[in-house]
Amino acid sequence: MKIKNIAYLCCMIMTFSLFSCMTVPKESEIPEEATAADLTQKAQEAFDSGNYRAARVYYETILKRFADDESACVAAQYEIAHLHIKRHQWKDAYTILEKIIAQYEGPMAMHLPPDYYKLAKIDHTRAAEKLRIKTKQ
């Protein structure tokens, strides 16, 4: 029994060490010349390695630096919502997804990539179910 507890404790320490070593860049450390595509790539790499905080920094940097690029911004907003879903932060995801859907249902919809509308609707429905909110179909 003691050996089992010690092994469990060691696993927990190793897991904590792994996640505490994940670096999260400061926005000021991200090169100014990085394109939205570069930042998206960095965010996806961080996401794939489980470093959601770093992924969020890269997506938020896209929102700040490329605010005039509707396509890049809607993609970044969707990915931030997806990060919330991965962390079971349903209310935060739902709020962001509502804003994305509203953009697609507004006058600028023709300037937005169509894929994110469908993805946002799917995730919005899922978040609403988790929050027990009835939505229009």
Secondary structure, 3 states (H helix, E strand, C coil): CHHHHHHHHHHHHHHHHHHHCCCCCCHHHCCCCCCHHHHHHHHHHHHHCCCHHHHHHHHHHHHHHCCCCHHHHHHHHHHHHHHHHHCCCHHHHHHHHHHHHHHHCCCCHHHCCHHHHHHHHHHHHHHHHHHCCCCCC
